[in-house]
Amino acid sequence: MYVIVNQDTCIACGNCGANAPKLFGYNEEGLSFVKIDGNTGTKKVKRRLRNDLLYAYEACPSMSIHISKKPFQTDK
């Protein structure tokens, strides 16, 4: 499972970090990003963090968290 945050739609509410602090951090503007891969959607979320990820996904009021079974981008 892979995750990325759309910072264009993020409203900096803090729900993701409250639900999954090991996965989500905030930039200087308060917008969320995925800690494990710098918000690229290329690093697989560890199995032990998946429930937290799903809670954060469901709690996001702007639907800015996107989850996929495949990486969002490929490293070149």
N, C-alpha and C positions, 0 to 999 in steps of 0.2 A: 504494500500500500504506500502510495506517494501523496504528498500534500504540498500545496502552494497557496499563498494568500494574494488575492488581487488587491493591491494597495490603492488602486484607483477608486475602489468602492468601499474600502475599509473605513469605518467611522470612528476608530480608536476608542471603542467602548471598553476594552479590557476583558471581555468575556473569554476569549480564547486562552489568554495567559492565566486566568483564574482557573480554568478547567484543565489546562495542559501546560503547566509552567516549564516543563522540560522540553517542550516542542516549540513554544511561541515566545518571542521577545518583541520589543518595541523599539522603533527608531527614534530619532530626536524629535520627530513630529507626533509621536505617539502611535504611529501606524504599526500594525502587526507585521511580523515576518517569521518565517520558519527558521529556527536556530540551526537545525542539523545540517542544512545545506545552503544557507544564505538565501533562502526563498527561491531556489531554482527548480524545485520539484524533481530533483534527480537522485536523491538519496532515500532509500527505503526506510520507512518508519519501523522501529523495532516492535516486535509482537507485543511486548509488555506495555507499550505506550499506545496501543491501538484503541483501547477503550477510552482513554483520556482524549485522544484525537476525535473520536466519534462524539463525545460529550461537547467538545469545543465546536465541532462542525454544527451540531444541532443548536447550540447556544448563540451562534453568530447571527445577529439580527439583519445584517446587510448581505448575508450569503456570500461573503468574500473568501471563505475557505473552500478550496476545491480539492477533492480527493480522487485518485485514479489508481487502477491496478498496474499501470505502466508509468514510467517516468514521463514528466511533462516536456523535458528537453533532453538532448543528448550532449554530453561533454565532447568537445572537439579538441 
